[in-house]
Amino acid sequence: MLNGASILITGGTGSFGKNCAKYLLANYDVKKIIIFSRDEYKQFMLRQELPDRRLRFFVGDVRDKYRLKRAFDGVDYVLHAAAMKQVPTCEYNPIEAIKTNVNGAANIVDAALDAGVKKVIALSTDKAVNPINLYGGTKLLSDKLFVAANYYVGGKGTVFAVVRYGNVAGSRGSVISHFQNLAKSGARNLPITDQRMTRFWIGIDKGIELALKALELSRGGEIFVSKIPSFKVTDLARAILPGCGFDEIGIREGEKLHEIMITEADARFAREFEDHYLIYSHLNMERVSAVSKSSGAKLPEGFSYSSDNNTSWLGVDELRALCENIKII
C-alpha cells in the first residue's frame, strides 16, 4: 500500500512527524515523504539527520489553504499531526489555537478533496474527550470535521479517519523529562499535582503503529484508539527517584485527574479488537466500514476506557525500565 506512494506529514518536524518519517523510510519503498511545517530551522536539522533523497521539505502553515493546495499536489496519503498542543498557550491565545487546530483542519479537508488524496489520518488526543480546556475543545472540533468530511467526498473517494492517544512518553515537555531533570539536580521531593492522578503510557513507536494501522484499515469516519497500559503518576515519580517524597501542588488549570479515551456514550458506537478499539461515526453513513463493524466485539453496557479503570497497569519496576530506555524526542 505504501510502497511507491507519496506521503505528506503536516507538523512533520515534530516528535511524531520526524519519527514517522524515519520509520517509513526504513520499512517501505515510498516514492517520497513531504515534510510540511512552518519551522525552517527544524526542517534544516531534520534534513541533516535524514539525508534521504525521498524526503522533501515544504515550508508552510496549515492555516494557509493555498499553500496546502500546492503541497498536496500528487499526494496519496496525509498524516495530519500539525497542531497547537500546549494547554496554557492555547488558553492564553485562543484565537490562534482555533486558527491552527480548527481552521487548519478544515483547510486540510478541502485541500485533500481538491487534490484527490486517497486517505487522511488526523492525530487527536485524549483531551478532545469531554474537553475542559481550549486545546481539547479545538481538537474535538477538529475530530468532528474529519469524521464529517466523509459525508461530502462525493465521487472523489477520499477517506478521512482519526487516531486518538494521550501524551507520548518522552516527548518534549513531558512529566518524565521534568522528573528526570529534577532528580539529576539533587531533588529529594518531586512535585505531584494530585496523588490520585493516573495516565496512559504510549511510546512514539506505538503511536506510529496506530496511525499506520488506521491508514491501512480505515474506510471512513472511524476513530482508532490504541489499547495501552495505565500508570499512577506517583509510581512514575518513584521509578525515576526511588524513595522520593511528594510536594502536592494541586491540579493545574485545564488538567484532568484521569485521561479518558472512550466515553460511555461513545462506547455504544465502538467495537473492541485485539490491540485497539474503533469508534464509528454517529452519522448514518454508508461508507463507514461495514466489514469492521461486523467484526470485533461489542462493548458491554456502561463501558468506558479511562486511565483509572484500565485492566492493564505498569508498576514501579516496569516504569523504571521503560524510563531508562527513553530518549527525549
ROKE-134822 format. One record per residue (C-alpha): residue in three letters; residue number from 1; x, y, z. Coordinates in steps of 0.25 Angstrom, whole numbers. Layout:
N
+------+------+-------+-------+-------+
: resn : resi :     u :     v :     w :
+------+------+-------+-------+-------+
:  ALA :  NUM :     X :     Y :     Z :
...
+------+------+-------+-------+-------+
This chain:
329
+------+------+-------+-------+-------+
: resn : resi :     u :     v :     w :
+------+------+-------+-------+-------+
:  MET :    1 :     0 :     0 :     0 :
:  LEU :    2 :    11 :    10 :     4 :
:  ASN :    3 :    22 :     5 :    -6 :
:  GLY :    4 :    22 :    15 :   -17 :
:  ALA :    5 :    13 :    24 :   -10 :
:  SER :    6 :    15 :    39 :    -7 :
:  ILE :    7 :    12 :    43 :     7 :
:  LEU :    8 :    11 :    57 :    13 :
:  ILE :    9 :    12 :    59 :    28 :
:  THR :   10 :     7 :    72 :    34 :
:  GLY :   11 :    15 :    77 :    46 :
:  GLY :   12 :    26 :    68 :    40 :
:  THR :   13 :    37 :    73 :    49 :
:  GLY :   14 :    30 :    70 :    62 :
:  SER :   15 :    32 :    57 :    70 :
:  PHE :   16 :    22 :    49 :    63 :
:  GLY :   17 :    26 :    54 :    49 :
:  LYS :   18 :    41 :    52 :    49 :
:  ASN :   19 :    40 :    38 :    55 :
:  CYS :   20 :    29 :    34 :    46 :
:  ALA :   21 :    37 :    39 :    34 :
:  LYS :   22 :    49 :    31 :    39 :
:  TYR :   23 :    40 :    18 :    41 :
:  LEU :   24 :    34 :    20 :    27 :
:  LEU :   25 :    48 :    22 :    20 :
:  ALA :   26 :    53 :     9 :    27 :
:  ASN :   27 :    42 :     0 :    25 :
:  TYR :   28 :    35 :     4 :    12 :
:  ASP :   29 :    40 :     7 :    -2 :
:  VAL :   30 :    32 :    20 :    -2 :
:  LYS :   31 :    33 :    29 :   -14 :
:  LYS :   32 :    34 :    42 :    -6 :
:  ILE :   33 :    31 :    47 :     8 :
:  ILE :   34 :    27 :    62 :     9 :
:  ILE :   35 :    30 :    69 :    22 :
:  PHE :   36 :    21 :    81 :    23 :
:  SER :   37 :    23 :    90 :    34 :
:  ARG :   38 :    26 :   105 :    37 :
:  ASP :   39 :    39 :   104 :    44 :
:  GLU :   40 :    50 :   105 :    34 :
:  TYR :   41 :    61 :   102 :    45 :
:  LYS :   42 :    55 :    89 :    49 :
:  GLN :   43 :    54 :    85 :    35 :
:  PHE :   44 :    69 :    89 :    33 :
:  MET :   45 :    72 :    80 :    45 :
:  LEU :   46 :    64 :    68 :    40 :
:  ARG :   47 :    70 :    69 :    26 :
:  GLN :   48 :    84 :    67 :    33 :
:  GLU :   49 :    79 :    56 :    41 :
:  LEU :   50 :    72 :    49 :    30 :
:  PRO :   51 :    79 :    51 :    17 :
:  ASP :   52 :    70 :    43 :     8 :
:  ARG :   53 :    66 :    47 :    -6 :
:  ARG :   54 :    52 :    42 :    -4 :
:  LEU :   55 :    50 :    53 :     7 :
:  ARG :   56 :    45 :    66 :     2 :
:  PHE :   57 :    42 :    79 :    10 :
:  PHE :   58 :    31 :    89 :     9 :
:  VAL :   59 :    31 :   101 :    17 :
:  GLY :   60 :    16 :   105 :    20 :
:  ASP :   61 :     5 :   106 :    30 :
:  VAL :   62 :    -8 :    99 :    31 :
:  ARG :   63 :   -15 :   112 :    33 :
:  ASP :   64 :   -11 :   115 :    18 :
:  LYS :   65 :   -21 :   108 :     9 :
:  TYR :   66 :   -14 :   112 :    -4 :
:  ARG :   67 :     0 :   107 :     1 :
:  LEU :   68 :    -7 :    94 :     5 :
:  LYS :   69 :   -13 :    92 :    -8 :
:  ARG :   70 :     1 :    94 :   -15 :
:  ALA :   71 :     7 :    84 :    -5 :
:  PHE :   72 :    -4 :    73 :    -7 :
:  ASP :   73 :    -2 :    72 :   -22 :
:  GLY :   74 :     1 :    58 :   -25 :
:  VAL :   75 :     0 :    53 :   -11 :
:  ASP :   76 :    -6 :    39 :    -8 :
:  TYR :   77 :    -7 :    39 :     7 :
:  VAL :   78 :    -7 :    50 :    18 :
:  LEU :   79 :    -3 :    49 :    33 :
:  HIS :   80 :    -8 :    61 :    40 :
:  ALA :   81 :     0 :    64 :    52 :
:  ALA :   82 :     1 :    79 :    52 :
:  ALA :   83 :    -6 :    86 :    64 :
:  MET :   84 :    -4 :    96 :    75 :
:  LYS :   85 :    -3 :    86 :    87 :
:  GLN :   86 :     2 :    93 :    99 :
:  VAL :   87 :   -10 :    95 :   108 :
:  PRO :   88 :    -6 :   108 :   115 :
:  THR :   89 :    -2 :   114 :   101 :
:  CYS :   90 :   -16 :   111 :    95 :
:  GLU :   91 :   -23 :   117 :   108 :
:  TYR :   92 :   -16 :   130 :   106 :
:  ASN :   93 :   -16 :   130 :    91 :
:  PRO :   94 :   -30 :   124 :    88 :
:  ILE :   95 :   -32 :   131 :    74 :
:  GLU :   96 :   -18 :   126 :    70 :
:  ALA :   97 :   -22 :   112 :    74 :
:  ILE :   98 :   -35 :   112 :    67 :
:  LYS :   99 :   -28 :   117 :    54 :
:  THR :  100 :   -18 :   105 :    55 :
:  ASN :  101 :   -26 :    94 :    61 :
:  VAL :  102 :   -40 :    96 :    55 :
:  ASN :  103 :   -38 :   105 :    42 :
:  GLY :  104 :   -25 :    97 :    39 :
:  ALA :  105 :   -33 :    84 :    40 :
:  ALA :  106 :   -44 :    90 :    30 :
:  ASN :  107 :   -33 :    94 :    21 :
:  ILE :  108 :   -27 :    80 :    21 :
:  VAL :  109 :   -40 :    74 :    17 :
:  ASP :  110 :   -43 :    84 :     6 :
:  ALA :  111 :   -28 :    82 :     0 :
:  ALA :  112 :   -29 :    67 :     1 :
:  LEU :  113 :   -42 :    67 :    -6 :
:  ASP :  114 :   -38 :    76 :   -17 :
:  ALA :  115 :   -25 :    68 :   -19 :
:  GLY :  116 :   -32 :    55 :   -19 :
:  VAL :  117 :   -23 :    49 :    -7 :
:  LYS :  118 :   -27 :    35 :    -4 :
:  LYS :  119 :   -27 :    35 :    11 :
:  VAL :  120 :   -25 :    46 :    22 :
:  ILE :  121 :   -21 :    41 :    36 :
:  ALA :  122 :   -22 :    52 :    47 :
:  LEU :  123 :   -16 :    51 :    60 :
:  SER :  124 :   -24 :    54 :    72 :
:  THR :  125 :   -23 :    54 :    87 :
:  ASP :  126 :   -30 :    49 :   100 :
:  LYS :  127 :   -32 :    64 :   103 :
:  ALA :  128 :   -43 :    64 :    92 :
:  VAL :  129 :   -51 :    55 :   100 :
:  ASN :  130 :   -61 :    63 :   110 :
:  PRO :  131 :   -51 :    75 :   108 :
:  ILE :  132 :   -49 :    84 :   119 :
:  ASN :  133 :   -38 :    93 :   113 :
:  LEU :  134 :   -38 :   101 :   100 :
:  TYR :  135 :   -28 :    91 :    94 :
:  GLY :  136 :   -37 :    79 :    96 :
:  GLY :  137 :   -49 :    87 :    90 :
:  THR :  138 :   -41 :    91 :    78 :
:  LYS :  139 :   -37 :    76 :    76 :
:  LEU :  140 :   -51 :    72 :    78 :
:  LEU :  141 :   -56 :    81 :    67 :
:  SER :  142 :   -44 :    76 :    58 :
:  ASP :  143 :   -49 :    62 :    60 :
:  LYS :  144 :   -63 :    65 :    56 :
:  LEU :  145 :   -58 :    72 :    44 :
:  PHE :  146 :   -50 :    60 :    39 :
:  VAL :  147 :   -61 :    50 :    42 :
:  ALA :  148 :   -72 :    58 :    35 :
:  ALA :  149 :   -63 :    60 :    23 :
:  ASN :  150 :   -66 :    46 :    19 :
:  TYR :  151 :   -81 :    51 :    17 :
:  TYR :  152 :   -77 :    60 :     5 :
:  VAL :  153 :   -66 :    54 :    -2 :
:  GLY :  154 :   -75 :    51 :   -14 :
:  GLY :  155 :   -69 :    42 :   -25 :
:  LYS :  156 :   -55 :    46 :   -20 :
:  GLY :  157 :   -53 :    34 :   -11 :
:  THR :  158 :   -44 :    41 :    -1 :
:  VAL :  159 :   -45 :    34 :    13 :
:  PHE :  160 :   -43 :    42 :    26 :
:  ALA :  161 :   -41 :    36 :    39 :
:  VAL :  162 :   -35 :    39 :    53 :
:  VAL :  163 :   -25 :    33 :    63 :
:  ARG :  164 :   -26 :    36 :    78 :
:  TYR :  165 :   -16 :    35 :    89 :
:  GLY :  166 :   -10 :    42 :   101 :
:  ASN :  167 :     3 :    49 :   103 :
:  VAL :  168 :    15 :    41 :    97 :
:  ALA :  169 :    25 :    37 :   107 :
:  GLY :  170 :    38 :    44 :   105 :
:  SER :  171 :    32 :    55 :    97 :
:  ARG :  172 :    37 :    69 :    99 :
:  GLY :  173 :    31 :    76 :   112 :
:  SER :  174 :    26 :    62 :   117 :
:  VAL :  175 :    26 :    60 :   132 :
:  ILE :  176 :    37 :    49 :   130 :
:  SER :  177 :    47 :    59 :   126 :
:  HIS :  178 :    43 :    68 :   136 :
:  PHE :  179 :    44 :    58 :   147 :
:  GLN :  180 :    58 :    53 :   142 :
:  ASN :  181 :    63 :    67 :   142 :
:  LEU :  182 :    59 :    69 :   156 :
:  ALA :  183 :    65 :    56 :   160 :
:  LYS :  184 :    78 :    60 :   153 :
:  SER :  185 :    79 :    73 :   161 :
:  GLY :  186 :    78 :    66 :   174 :
:  ALA :  187 :    64 :    68 :   178 :
:  ARG :  188 :    58 :    59 :   189 :
:  ASN :  189 :    44 :    62 :   186 :
:  LEU :  190 :    36 :    62 :   173 :
:  PRO :  191 :    24 :    71 :   170 :
:  ILE :  192 :    11 :    64 :   169 :
:  THR :  193 :    -2 :    71 :   165 :
:  ASP :  194 :   -10 :    61 :   171 :
:  GLN :  195 :    -6 :    47 :   177 :
:  ARG :  196 :   -18 :    40 :   171 :
:  MET :  197 :   -15 :    44 :   157 :
:  THR :  198 :   -13 :    33 :   146 :
:  ARG :  199 :    -9 :    34 :   132 :
:  PHE :  200 :    -8 :    25 :   119 :
:  TRP :  201 :     6 :    21 :   115 :
:  ILE :  202 :     9 :    21 :   100 :
:  GLY :  203 :    22 :    21 :    93 :
:  ILE :  204 :    25 :    28 :    80 :
:  ASP :  205 :    26 :    15 :    73 :
:  LYS :  206 :    12 :    11 :    77 :
:  GLY :  207 :     7 :    24 :    73 :
:  ILE :  208 :    13 :    22 :    59 :
:  GLU :  209 :     8 :     8 :    59 :
:  LEU :  210 :    -7 :    12 :    61 :
:  ALA :  211 :    -6 :    23 :    51 :
:  LEU :  212 :    -1 :    13 :    40 :
:  LYS :  213 :   -12 :     3 :    45 :
:  ALA :  214 :   -22 :    14 :    42 :
:  LEU :  215 :   -16 :    17 :    29 :
:  GLU :  216 :   -18 :     2 :    25 :
:  LEU :  217 :   -31 :    -1 :    31 :
:  SER :  218 :   -40 :    12 :    31 :
:  ARG :  219 :   -52 :    12 :    22 :
:  GLY :  220 :   -57 :    26 :    26 :
:  GLY :  221 :   -61 :    33 :    39 :
:  GLU :  222 :   -54 :    23 :    49 :
:  ILE :  223 :   -47 :    28 :    62 :
:  PHE :  224 :   -36 :    18 :    65 :
:  VAL :  225 :   -32 :    16 :    80 :
:  SER :  226 :   -20 :     8 :    84 :
:  LYS :  227 :   -20 :    -2 :    95 :
:  ILE :  228 :    -9 :     3 :   105 :
:  PRO :  229 :    -5 :     1 :   119 :
:  SER :  230 :    -8 :    12 :   130 :
:  PHE :  231 :     1 :    16 :   142 :
:  LYS :  232 :     0 :    24 :   154 :
:  VAL :  233 :     8 :    37 :   154 :
:  THR :  234 :    13 :    35 :   168 :
:  ASP :  235 :    19 :    21 :   163 :
:  LEU :  236 :    25 :    29 :   151 :
:  ALA :  237 :    32 :    38 :   162 :
:  ARG :  238 :    37 :    26 :   170 :
:  ALA :  239 :    42 :    19 :   157 :
:  ILE :  240 :    51 :    32 :   154 :
:  LEU :  241 :    55 :    36 :   168 :
:  PRO :  242 :    54 :    24 :   178 :
:  GLY :  243 :    50 :    28 :   192 :
:  CYS :  244 :    45 :    41 :   188 :
:  GLY :  245 :    35 :    50 :   195 :
:  PHE :  246 :    24 :    57 :   189 :
:  ASP :  247 :    20 :    72 :   188 :
:  GLU :  248 :     6 :    72 :   185 :
:  ILE :  249 :     4 :    85 :   177 :
:  GLY :  250 :   -11 :    84 :   172 :
:  ILE :  251 :   -17 :    81 :   159 :
:  ARG :  252 :   -13 :    91 :   149 :
:  GLU :  253 :   -23 :    99 :   140 :
:  GLY :  254 :   -29 :    90 :   129 :
:  GLU :  255 :   -23 :    78 :   135 :
:  LYS :  256 :   -31 :    65 :   137 :
:  LEU :  257 :   -29 :    55 :   149 :
:  HIS :  258 :   -30 :    43 :   139 :
:  GLU :  259 :   -29 :    42 :   124 :
:  ILE :  260 :   -41 :    37 :   116 :
:  MET :  261 :   -41 :    31 :   102 :
:  ILE :  262 :   -55 :    26 :   101 :
:  THR :  263 :   -67 :    31 :   108 :
:  GLU :  264 :   -79 :    22 :   112 :
:  ALA :  265 :   -87 :    30 :   101 :
:  ASP :  266 :   -77 :    27 :    90 :
:  ALA :  267 :   -75 :    12 :    94 :
:  ARG :  268 :   -89 :     9 :    88 :
:  PHE :  269 :   -83 :    12 :    75 :
:  ALA :  270 :   -70 :     5 :    77 :
:  ARG :  271 :   -64 :    -9 :    75 :
:  GLU :  272 :   -52 :   -16 :    82 :
:  PHE :  273 :   -41 :   -23 :    74 :
:  GLU :  274 :   -29 :   -30 :    79 :
:  ASP :  275 :   -20 :   -17 :    81 :
:  HIS :  276 :   -29 :    -6 :    78 :
:  TYR :  277 :   -43 :     0 :    79 :
:  LEU :  278 :   -51 :     6 :    67 :
:  ILE :  279 :   -61 :    17 :    70 :
:  TYR :  280 :   -71 :    18 :    58 :
:  SER :  281 :   -77 :    31 :    53 :
:  HIS :  282 :   -91 :    34 :    60 :
:  LEU :  283 :   -95 :    39 :    46 :
:  ASN :  284 :  -102 :    28 :    38 :
:  MET :  285 :   -92 :    28 :    26 :
:  GLU :  286 :   -92 :    16 :    16 :
:  ARG :  287 :   -77 :    18 :    15 :
:  VAL :  288 :   -74 :    14 :    29 :
:  SER :  289 :   -66 :     1 :    30 :
:  ALA :  290 :   -77 :   -10 :    29 :
:  VAL :  291 :   -66 :   -20 :    29 :
:  SER :  292 :   -60 :   -15 :    42 :
:  LYS :  293 :   -73 :   -13 :    49 :
:  SER :  294 :   -77 :   -27 :    46 :
:  SER :  295 :   -65 :   -32 :    53 :
:  GLY :  296 :   -59 :   -28 :    67 :
:  ALA :  297 :   -66 :   -30 :    80 :
:  LYS :  298 :   -78 :   -21 :    84 :
:  LEU :  299 :   -74 :   -13 :    97 :
:  PRO :  300 :   -82 :   -16 :   110 :
:  GLU :  301 :   -93 :    -7 :   115 :
:  GLY :  302 :   -87 :     4 :   123 :
:  PHE :  303 :   -73 :     2 :   117 :
:  SER :  304 :   -63 :    14 :   117 :
:  TYR :  305 :   -48 :    14 :   115 :
:  SER :  306 :   -41 :    23 :   125 :
:  SER :  307 :   -27 :    22 :   131 :
:  ASP :  308 :   -33 :    19 :   144 :
:  ASN :  309 :   -42 :     7 :   140 :
:  ASN :  310 :   -32 :     1 :   131 :
:  THR :  311 :   -29 :   -14 :   132 :
:  SER :  312 :   -14 :   -13 :   129 :
:  TRP :  313 :    -5 :    -5 :   138 :
:  LEU :  314 :    10 :    -2 :   139 :
:  GLY :  315 :    17 :    -4 :   153 :
:  VAL :  316 :    29 :     4 :   158 :
:  ASP :  317 :    39 :    -7 :   153 :
:  GLU :  318 :    33 :    -7 :   139 :
:  LEU :  319 :    33 :     8 :   138 :
:  ARG :  320 :    47 :     9 :   143 :
:  ALA :  321 :    52 :     0 :   132 :
:  LEU :  322 :    44 :     8 :   121 :
:  CYS :  323 :    49 :    21 :   126 :
:  GLU :  324 :    63 :    17 :   126 :
:  ASN :  325 :    62 :    14 :   111 :
:  ILE :  326 :    54 :    27 :   107 :
:  LYS :  327 :    61 :    37 :    98 :
:  ILE :  328 :    54 :    50 :    99 :
:  ILE :  329 :    49 :    53 :    85 :
+------+------+-------+-------+-------+
